[in-house]
Amino acid sequence: LEYWPDFLRILACWRTGSQVTVNALRDDLDKAQIPTTARGGLFSQAVNCGYLEPMRVLGGDVFVASTGSTANRSSVRVYTVTRKPIRTLAHRTVS
């Protein structure tokens, strides 16, 4: 993914166990010029790589209201940052 390195740098700023959503990362994603159309795929990739886990309660994923300007009452998934070290392009491990 074209925006993967930038997304990892943003995600690496969050502590293990933190709950994150696109709402929480939106300002940083905007500053990195990551288009909204790419964001869902980046979160999915982070789950597939083990950096994020969807937050679940009673077997179901947790969602909150989107705060995006075009949200139209949409909801966004809540994720938990895992313990897996994130390696950025500089190969620096951030925990």
Secondary structure, DSSP 8 states (H G I E B T S, - for coil): -TTHHHHHHHHTTS-TT-EE-HHHHHHHHHHTT--HHHHHHHHHHHHHTTSEEE-EETTEE-EEE--STT-TT-EEE-EEE-SS-EE-TT--EE-
